[in-house]
């Protein structure tokens, strides 16, 4: 039972408008690319505003066959930097809606369980 003056139709309309705004913002975020770096620019990672990894550049100076662990660390750091920028972009674009789901970002809204999910299944 609804209290007097409660307009369920208006509430549904507001929810539909919010969903349309969210979808439009997600579309825009998917079209934007941000770049993160590590090692003073030795490694660059590019992601969409939704956090999807779209590019990775590794400077030849970073590729030491005797020290692949450092290279791996630089790659991870560059991806995290890029995803941090993508999350900031999400906050700017969506405001409080970006925190829906668990862990911030798109959480369950983008199919993840919270935080940032990378295309290969890695999570931040």
N, C-alpha and C positions, 0 to 999 in steps of 0.2 A: 504494500500500500504506500502510495506517495503522498507527501504532505501537500496541503492546499497551495496552489501557486507554482508547483514544480512542473516545469515544461520539459517532458522527456524528449519531445521532437526537437526542441532547441538544443538540448544536450547532445543528441545524436548528430545534429547538423554541425555543432562546434567540433565534435570528435572527427567528423569527416573532413572538415576544413583543416584541422590539425594534421590529419593523415596526408592530405594532399600537399600541404606545406612541407612535411617531412620528406615525402617522396621527391618533391622538386629539389629540396636541399641536398638529398642524397645523390640525385642525378648530377647536380652541379659539382658536388664534392668528387664524384667519380671522374669528372672531366678535368680536374685540377691536378697538377703534378707538383710535388715538393721534393727537395733534395736534401739529404743529410750527408754529412761527411765525418771522416775519422782520420786520425794520423796526419793532421794538417793538410787534408785534401788528397792523401794517398789513395783513399777509398771513398767513392761516392755511391750512394744508394738513392734511387728515385722511387717514390710511391705516389699513388693517387691520394686524394683527400680522404678516401675511405681506408687507406692503409694497405692497398694492394701493391706489392713490389712490381715495378715495371722496368727497372733498369739497374745495372750494377757496373760501375767502372772501377777498375783496379789499375793503378799506376804500376809500370814495370818495376819501379824501385821497391814496391811493397811485396813483390813476389820473390822471396828468398826460399829456394827449395830446402834449405837446411832449417828453416824456421816457419813452418806452415801454421803453427799455433798462433803466432802473432798475426798473421794474415787473417786467420779465422776470427780472431778477436776484433780486428779492424772492421771486417765485414759485418759482424754482429753489431758493433758500435755504430757504424754508419746507418744500418737499417733501423736501429733504435732511435737514432737522431732524427731520421726522416719520419718515422712513425710518431715521434713526439711532436714534430711540426704538423703532421696530419691531424693529430688529436687537438692541437691548439686551433687549427683551422675548423675542425668540427665544432669546438666550443664557440668560436666566433660566429659560425654559420647557424648553429642550432640552439645556442644558449643552454638553458636547463634541459632541453630535450636530449642533448648529447649524452647526458648522464643516465638516461634510462637504461635499464639492464644492470647487470652487476659489473663492477670494475671500471665504470666510465666508458668512454668511447661509445661505440654502438652496441656493445654487449650483445644481448640476444636479438637486437633489432637487425643486425647484419648477419645473423646466423651463427655467431660465436657464442661462447659461454661467458664472455666478459673479457675485458682487456683487448689487446690487438692480436688477431690471428693472421699469421702470414700464410701466403698461398700454399706453402708446402706443409702446413700443419703446425709450424712452430708457433709458440705463444710467447708474448712479452709479459 
